[in-house]
Amino acid sequence: MAKEIKIALLMAASLFMEILDGTIVTTALPKMAQYFHTGFATISLLVSVYLITVAIFIPLSGWMANRFGKKRIWIIAVIIFALSSLFNALSSTFVLLLLMRIVQGISGSLMTPTARLIVLEKTHPSQLLKMVSYLVWPALLAPAIAPVFGGFIVTYFTWQWIFLINVPIGLGIALIGIKLIDNDHENKASAFDLIGFIEIAFSSSIILAAAEIATHGEKYWLSALVLFIVGIILGLIVFNHLKKVPNPLFSLDSLKITSFKICQTSGSVLWLSVGALPYILTIFLQTIFHWSAVKAGTYVLFIFIGNIGIKPFTNPIIRKLGYRKALLSSFGMVFFSSIALALIKINTLPIWIMFLAFISGVGRSLALTAYNGLSFSEVEPKDRNSANTLSAVASTLAQGMGISLITVVVNVISIFTSINLAYELGFVFLGLLMIYPAFEVFSLPKNIGHSTIR
């Protein structure tokens, strides 16, 4: 096995650990609420605080990788992630646990973009799609096994083991990384854009906080809307700052490249839809069909089976169809499955629901691989650090807002109609979201990203 592939798999292992941790914690929240004698709204802060912390500190990763070296930052971040996981498990109070989740979020925000950068920064365009495939696996596999694995742990063990599993994984891959990854030949010392960091931190955290607040009910919508508008205004200020300052926290030059820009715009819209679908389907089956959480989860699992089942074929499909047709095909699958799920009834054949969930997962997997391969296809190696940081910021915000968006949409519709119809129209809404990315990708040249699939 080539050294480059070994490093890519090692980076994928660190991504798997971080994504699994962010997903699996939700299964332990009821047990943790009992342990700390808190309400569910309070214990849910463990998820939202982690997500907001990651969003705040991701922009710092690119500068730190340049200043101190990618290898050093990645190893330190992995070790801190593992140790903070240990202290999460040992926390005797909820406040201490919350503080450790913040530390874990900071380390995760440095580890994930740096891992991608280690793989992508020196990869030749002709090898980009191949190397990206190794990094895509964790995003597909971790959410698939998290509900089952997490349910098993909290049923037969204690919630502490949700965090303890990270300790041997983290320390193990850190030790391998010390020997396997080459040292950085040159660290680039540049002025730290403190103003830019503060502006991005406030903008990201306010937008995600607004999305979280909006999910708590109608009486919070006005406050959430005001916060969201403030966050967007701050975002525009950040954009203007990064364009004009001599040494920005990360450069926006990659947005001048059509293939990269479109992966941030239409790609973010795609993730709003596919990120929300597993959630709304789970709630729909439990609320409307009155199925148990286990039964509903079994059907939703077919989304992730579709994710993984198509993965060995995504690269050949993209090479055969090209990025443009592959992405349009994936949008079609997400659109079709979302609209069709709006039509299912309590007496719908189980195999049909499983099939629709599977098709949704296939579309999600194909789109994720295509977007990741296309995103850096025309970005010069010297510019991939800033491009990677910008991409990480965009994807974090999009994924963080997906569940909040569909929750608010369903709640708004339910004011005017039945809750049953509200959920059905929620599925339709997620399907219709595909119109924008389809329109944007359709305007691309047919040979876009050709250098990565020759």
Secondary structure as GFF3:
##gff-version 3
##sequence-region A 1 454
A	DSSP	alpha_helix	3	36	.	.	.	ID=ss1
A	DSSP	alpha_helix	40	43	.	.	.	ID=ss2
A	DSSP	alpha_helix	45	68	.	.	.	ID=ss3
A	DSSP	alpha_helix	70	90	.	.	.	ID=ss4
A	DSSP	alpha_helix	94	120	.	.	.	ID=ss5
A	DSSP	alpha_helix	125	156	.	.	.	ID=ss6
A	DSSP	alpha_helix	160	164	.	.	.	ID=ss7
A	DSSP	alpha_helix	166	180	.	.	.	ID=ss8
A	DSSP	alpha_helix	194	214	.	.	.	ID=ss9
A	DSSP	three_ten_helix	218	220	.	.	.	ID=ss10
A	DSSP	alpha_helix	221	244	.	.	.	ID=ss11
A	DSSP	three_ten_helix	253	256	.	.	.	ID=ss12
A	DSSP	alpha_helix	258	287	.	.	.	ID=ss13
A	DSSP	alpha_helix	293	341	.	.	.	ID=ss14
A	DSSP	alpha_helix	350	375	.	.	.	ID=ss15
A	DSSP	three_ten_helix	381	383	.	.	.	ID=ss16
A	DSSP	alpha_helix	384	416	.	.	.	ID=ss17
A	DSSP	alpha_helix	419	432	.	.	.	ID=ss18
A	DSSP	alpha_helix	435	442	.	.	.	ID=ss19
A	DSSP	three_ten_helix	450	452	.	.	.	ID=ss20
###
